[in-house]
Amino acid sequence: MRISWGGPAKPRIPDSALPGSRFDASTAVPISSLEELLALEPGLLRSLSAELGVEEITARLCPALLSDNSVAILSLAEHVGSDQADELARHIQRCGYSMATPSRYVLAAPLLLAIARDQVGPRTPGRPNPSVRQHSRTALAQAFHDMVEWGVRHGASDLHINIRQGEADSEVKYTISGRYIAPQRFCRMPTSMLVDMLSVAWMDIRGGNGAVFDPGAEQQGSLLKEVDGRPVLLRWASLSADPGPSVCIRLLEREAGSIGLTLEQLGYLPRQVQAIDQAMQTEGGAIVFAGAVGSGKSTTLASLIARLAEDRKVVTLEDPVEYLIPRAIQNTVVRDFSAHQYDAFGIKLRALKRSAMNDVLLGEIRDKETGAAFMDLAGSGVNVYTTTHALSAALITDRLASDFIGMSRDFLATPGVLKLLVYQVLLPKLCPACSVPASALWEGKPVPAMRGRTASQWKYWAQRTAQRFGGDPAALRVRNRLGCPQCHTGQLAALAGYKGRTVVAEYIEPPSSPGFLESVRSNDSLAYWRAMAQDRSGAGMTSAFACAMQKAWRGEVDPHDIEQRFGCFEKHDSAAGLHAALVGRVSA
């Protein structure tokens, strides 16, 4: 019999079945953690919500069968002494069960939700473990592994699971080559299954905030999987959005082959490689890599560290460790932003400074604490390598001095602190087997239109671009959206015509850039940009935009993809424009 507990028509209980007195809520036993729950004696077996027909109230009250066949009521604090809880106790007794002693426990909402879903059960071999539930957990764990495996095999950087509560289906997407893609294989995934799958996957999370997956909270953590014999680190970040939780899982192959690539293979130009090599050979100071999320900063940094001489002691401080770097002494510092964890971070940093290292990789600078750690290390004379989010090389110092990070401008402007500032972007590479000559755009041949230009506009654009940036219009190539056997990957039609990605980058060498450190100290980046625009000596750096154009002239990158990242080429056509001075500088 199913009973409605939320409406006005509550079941009538004979007076003879009523307890003699009202339950005293102060006698309920609080359970603050999963460990305390699993340590109960008699032990927890399973939820009785379905059997007793009370699933609709399990978000606040859940009847649980214990190992001595008695039943306890697990409840949120505000409901443990309610009329509804008393009514549930009477219903349990009417169904032939005896109440446990103690009879009621107070739990946090995530733990109560986990029990209601049968995600928490007995952990000793002697206690029953229903085969149906065990099979369900195994199937859900396998479904999650299949999603991770598919992403790794197709080169995805992220797996996205977007729950749409109240809808039958939810969304599974991947970030592959910088694009947000929904493979046909994972379309129309049942919402209830995905929620249960995430709950099972969360059980293996390390360093996570929360004993169980909580759809109503932001949670972070990591877990390690193995795909095709290779270790893959999954970095979990969930967002409590209005439609439901959105979980983004970064897929990091810890022994990724990209760490073994040279800077040239990653896409850096010869002069850029030379500048990085020179900075790495200089004792003391910091090299900072910047870019957007997913721009390959961590991969480049790991590649650099792996190439340091064997006689250098390298220590890393990361949150968490992403790539396994040969010979480096790597440290994971997981912060949940509690006072205790902040103390732990400070203790780790003090120990790090006493470890007599030559080089330090300091994960990512993203807040005041990591900013303070950078200042401490960079000011101590060691070589520091780190990353941050910024829009260009010239804006890295503005980011570090922002209110959110809070570094001192006087410190950043101190000679010897900043050795090299690098900004990088990842652009998709054209498939060399099927890309189409750009001349087809103005010769009337059937190729996809780009940015809505007419044939005559495309021809003018190519001629003007060649004059401005010194290239050959005949060398430009564009993407074949139909792809070919070498680049078409079946379900990933959105990536047909592409084969891999390449770095386009720019850099600033603060010690040899006249006026730069003074502009940092005075918070006047505009003056430096103007000086760059007026400088015709050729002493400046090759910008990320100009780097991309060089690759376009070599037929490696589609001009349309450059425009998507840097804006239409017309705005780079004016050398007097400040934006052109910032991201369109072309001196080689």
N, C-alpha and C positions, 0 to 999 in steps of 0.2 A: 504494500500500500504506500503510495506517495502522498506526503502531507505538505500542504502549502504553509510556509512559515512566515511569509512576508505580508500577506493580505490580512484583512480584518477578521476573516472566518478561521479562527484557530481551533484545533481539536479540543473537544470537551473531555476532561479527565474526571472520572468519578471521584467524589470526595474521599473515598476510602483509599485511593491511590496517592493522595497528596502527602508530601512529607510533613512532618510535624512542625517544622520551622523553616524560615527563609534562609538561603545559603549566605554565609558571611564571606563577602568577597575578600576580606583581609586574610583569609586562611588559604587562598589559592597560592600555588607554588610557582614562582617565576622561573622561567627557563630562558637564559640569555644567549645561548650558543648551541650550535649543532652538536658539539661534543657533550654538553650537558644533556641534551635530548637523547642521544644514543647511549648515555650512561644510566638511564632510568632503570630502576628495578621495582617491580617487574618491568621487562623491556617492552618497547613499542613494537607492535607487529604491523598494523596497517590501519588505514582509515575505514570507518564503517559508514561513511556518508551515503554511498550508493545503496548499500544494503538496507539502511534505515530510511531511505528516500528523502534525505535532507541536503542534497548537493547545493541547493540554492543559498544556503547559509554558511557554506564552508569558508568563505572569505573572512568570517568573524567567529564562527563556532564550528568545531569539527570533533565528532565522536571518534575515539581511537581505541582499537582493541589492543589490550596488553597481553603479555605472554602467560599470565595466570587466568586468561579468559574473562577478566573484568574489563570494564570500559571506563575511560577517563574522558573528560571534556577539555579539549584544548581550545583556548580562546584568546582573542585580543583583550587587552586590559580593560577597555571601556565596556566590554560585553560580559565579562566573567560572572558578574553578579546580577545580570539582567533577568527580567521576566522570561525572556526567550531562552536563556540558558537554563532556568529552572524548568521550563516546559520541556526542553530537550532532555533533561535528566529524567523526568517522568516518562517520556516517550521511550527512552532506552530501557527503563525497568519494565514497561509494559510489553516490550518486545522480548522479554525473558532474560535480559542481561543483568548482572549485578554491577553496582558502581564500584570503582576502584577506591583505594584509600592511599593517598588523598585523591579526591575525585575530580579536581579541576586544576588546570595549569594555565599560566599566562605566557604567551609567546609573541614575538614580533611577527608582523604580517608576512615577511618572506618565508619564515620557517613554517608558519601555518599553511601558506599556499603550497609549499613543497610537500607537506604531509597529505594535504587534500588531494594532490596529484599522484600520490604514491611514489614520490621521488625520495623519500626517506623511509628506510625499513631496518629490519634487524641486521646486525653485522657480525654476529657470532654464528658459526656453522650449526649450532644446535637449535637455533630458532627457525621457524618455518619461513620459507621464501617462495611465494607462489610462482609457479613456472610461467604463467601467463605474463605477470609483471616483469619477470626477468627477461623473457623473450622480447617484451616491448622495449625495455631499456636497451637491450642489445641491438634491436632493429633501429632505434633512434640514434644510437651511437654510430652505427654503420652508415646511416643516412648522412649524418654530419661528416663523417670521414670521406664519404663519396664526394660531397661538395668541395671539401678541402682538396682532395686528390685531383678532381677535375680542374680546379683553379690552378694548382701547381703545374699540372701537365700542360696547361694552355698559357702559362706565363703570366697569370694574373697577379697583380700586386695586392689586391684587396677582394675580399668576399663580403657582400652586403646582404643582410637579411632584414627586410623592412616589414614589420608586422602591421597588419591592418585589422585591428580589433573590430568586431562587428561585421566583418566581411568573411565570406567562405574561403577566399584565396588570399595569399600574401605574396610578396615579391622577393625573388632571389636574383641578385645581379652581381657582376664582377667588374673590376677596373682592369682592363687589359690594354696595354699600349696607351695609357692615359684616357681611354674611353670607357664610359659607363654602359655596360652591355648586359642584356638579359638573354642568356642562351635558351634556345627552344627546349632543351632537355629539362630545365628547371622552371618552366612556365606553369602557372596555375597550381602552386603548391598549397595544400590545405593549411589554413592558419593554425588550427588546433595542433596539427602535427609539428609545425615549425616551432611553436611555443614550447611544446614538450621536448622537442629536439634540443632547443637552446638550453632548457633547464637541465637536461642530461649532460650536455657538453660542459656547462658551467661547473659541474661537479669535479672536473679535472683541472680547473683553473688554479694557478698558483699566484699568490700575492694579490688576490682579488678582494675587493671591498664587499663583503656580504657572504654569508654561508651558502646561500642559494641564489639562483637567478631571480632578480626582482624586476618585472617589467616596468615598474613605476619609478625606478631609480637609475641614475647614471652609474655604471660599473666599469671597472677596468681591471685587467689582469692578463696573464699569458699562460699558454700551455704548449707542450712540445708534442708534435706528431711525427710520424715517419711515412714518407711517400716514396715508393720505388727504392727503398733502402737508404734514402737521404733524410737527414733531420730537417724538419720545418718548424720554425717558431711561429706560433699564432699569437698575435697581439690583439687582444679583445678590447673594444671600446663601445659601450652601448649608450644610446641617447634616448631619454624618455620623451618621445614626441607625442603630439596630440592624437594621431591615428593609432599609435602603439609604439613599442620599442623599436628603434632602428639600431641594429648591431653591425658595426664595421669591424672586420677581422683582417688585419694586415698579415699577409703570407710572406714569411721571410725564410728563404732557404739559407740556413746558417752556413753551409759550405758551398754557397752559390758560385758558379763558374765565373761570374762577372768580377769576383775579387781577383782572379788571376789575369784579368785583362789589363793591358797597358792603357795609359791615358789617351794615347792616339786611338786605340781601339774603341774606347768609350766615346770618342768624338772630339777630343780637344785638339786645337790647332797647334802646330809646332812652336810658335812663339809663346802660346799659353803654357805648354808643357815646360818650356825653358824657364818661364817665370816661376812656376810651381816648384821645379827642381831646385832653383836657386834659393827660394825661400826656405825649403826644407833643409838645405845645407847650412843655413844661418842659425847660430845658437841663440836661443831665447826668442820670446815673442810668439804671436798667435797667427795662425792661418784660419780664416773663417769662411766657410762655404754657406751660401744662401740660395734660396729658391722657394718655390711653392711646395705644398704637400705633394709627395710623389714625384719630385723632380730628380731623384737619384742622388741626393746629397750624401746619404749614409753609405751608399755603394761606393761612390768616389772616395769618400774618407777612408773606408775600410781598405780600398785598393792602395791608397797612399801609405797607410800604416803598415800594410803587409810588405811594402817595399823598403822599409827602413833597414839600415844595416844591422846585422846580427849582434854587433857590439853595443847596441843601444837598448836600454831597458825601457819598455813601453808598458804603461799601465792605463787602463780605461775605466771610466766612471760613466755607466750607461743606465737607462731606465726604459726597457730592460736591455741586456746584451742582445744584439740583433745578429751580427755575423760573427762566426768564429774566426778570429784573426791569428794567423800563425805567430808564435813566440810572444804574443801580447798577454799580459796578466789582466784578465777582464773581470770587472766587478759590476754586478747588478745592484742598483739601489732603487727599490720599489717604494714609492711615496704615496701614502693615502691622505696627505695633507693634514694629518693629525700632529699634535705637538711631539708625540713620541717619535714619529717617523722623521720629523724635521731634525730632532736631536740625533737620530741614527745617521742622517745624511751628514751632519756636521762632524760626527765622530769618524765616519768613513773618510771625509775630506782631510781631517787632521792626520789620520793614519797614512793617507796617501802621500802627504807632503813629507813624511818621515821615511818614505820607502826608497829614497835615493834613485829616483827614476830620471831618465833623460827626456822622455816624451810622454804627454798625457792626451788621451782622447776624451773629451768631455761631451759625450752625447749631444744633446741639443740645448741651447740657451732659449728658454721660453718663459721665465718668470724671475722674480727678484732673487730667489735662492740660487738658481743656476747662474744668474748674472753675478751674484756675489762670489760664487765659487770660481767663475772665470777670472774676475779681478784678482782674487787671492792667488790663483795659479799663474796667470800671465804676469803678475807683478813679482813673482818669486824667481824668475829667470829661467824657468823650464820652457820647453817647446809645447805649445798648446794647439790642438786641432779640434775644431768644433763646428757646429752648424746652427743656423737660425733661419727664420722666415723673413724675407725682405724682397722688395720689388726690383732691385738692381744692386750692383756692387756699390754704387755711390750712396745708396740708402741703408747700407748695413749698419753704419754707425748711428744713424738716426733711430733705427730699430733698437739697438743696444742701449741707447740713451733715453728711450721712451719711458713714460711713467710706469708702464707695465713691467719693464725689466729693471730700469733704474740705475744704469751704470753712470758713473761720473764722466762728464765730457772732458774734464781736465785729465782724467786717467786715460781715456781713449786717445787723447791728443798727445800723450807722452811719447816721445821718440823711443822706438824699440818695443812698444807694446803690441802694435799691429804690424805684422810683416806683409800680409797679403789678404785681400778681400776678393772673393770669387763668387760670382753669381752664375747659376746654370739653369738651363731649361732642357727638357727632353722633348724632341720632336720625332714623329714617326718617319721611318725611312721608306722610300719607295721600293717596291719590288723591282729589281733590275731586269727581270725577265718579261714584265708586261707593262711597265710604265709607258705613257704616251707622250710624244713630243708636244710641247706647249704650242708650237706653231699651228697645230690643229685647231686651236681656239679661234684664230683669225683666218683660217683657211676654209672654214665651213664644214669641217669634218665632225662626225658624231662623237663628241666627248662631253662629259658632264659640264654644265655651265658653272662658273665660280663667281660668287659675289654679285651676280646679276649684270655683269658687264656685257656689252655687245661685242661683236667680232672686231669692229673698228676701235672700240675702247681698249680691248685687249691688246691690239697691235700697238696703239699709242703707249699704253702702259709698259709694254716690253721694251720699246725703243727708249722711252724716258728713263726707265729703270736702268737700262744698260748704260746710258750716259751718266747717270748719277752714281752708280756703283761699279762701273767698269766691267760689265760682263757681256756675254754673247747671248742674245735672245734665242738663237738656234739651239743653245745647250740646255735650255729649260725643259723640264719634263713634268707631267702631271699624273695623277693617280688613275689607274684603270679600275673602276669600281666593280667590274665583273671579276677581277682577279684572274689567276691562272693556277695550274696544279702546284706550282711552287709556293704560292702564298695563300691560297684559299684553304680554309680549315673547316669546311663543312658548315657547322652551326654558326660560325662567326663571320657571317657575310659582311658585317659592319667593318671588318678589318681586311677585307679583300683588297688587294693592291698594295698592301704594306708588308714589310718584312723587317721587323725589329725597330729599334729606336736609336737615336743618336743625341749626344750632348751638344748643345750650343751654349757658349759661355762668354763671359767678359770678366776682367779683373782690374783691380787698382793696387798698385804698390805704394802704400802711404809714405814710406821713407823717401821715395824718388818722385813723388807727385807734388810739384810746387803748389803751395796754397791749400792742399787738402787738409792737413792736420789743423791749420789755423781755422779753416771753415768748420771743422768738427768742434773745436773749442768754442767758437763764437756762435755756433748753431746757425750758420749761414751757408747752407748747401747751395743755395741759389747762386751765390757769388762764384763758387767753384764751377758750377755747371756753365755759367757764362764764360768763364775763363777757358773751359774746355772748348766751347763753341768757337771762340776767337783764335784758339791755338791751331795754326796750320803747319806746325813744325813736324808733325808725324810722330811726336813722342808719346802720344796717348795709347790707350789700349784698344784692341779690337772688341767692339761691343757684341753682345749676344745677338742682336739683330743683324749686324754685319757678318757675324760668323754664320748665321743661318743663310744669309744671302750667298755667301761663298759656296755653301753646300747646294744651294739651289742652282747656281751656275754650273756645278758639277753634275747636275741631274740626280742628286741624292735625295732631295727634299722637295715636296710639292709646295709651290708658292702660296697656295690656298691655306696650307697648314701654318705657314709663317704669318700670314695675315690674321688667322684665327688667334694666334698667340700674341702678336705685337701690334695688331691693328692694320688698317689698310695702308698700302705703301705710300699713298699720297701725303700722309702726314710726316713721313720720313723724307719727303722730297725737299723740304726746306731746311737748309743747314742752319738758318737763324733760329729755328724753333727750339725751345728749351728741351722739349721731349726728345728731339733729334740729338741734341747735345748729350742727353742722358743715355739713351738706348740706341741711337743711330750712328754713333761715331764709327768711321770706317777706316781710319789709318791702320795699316797692317803692321 
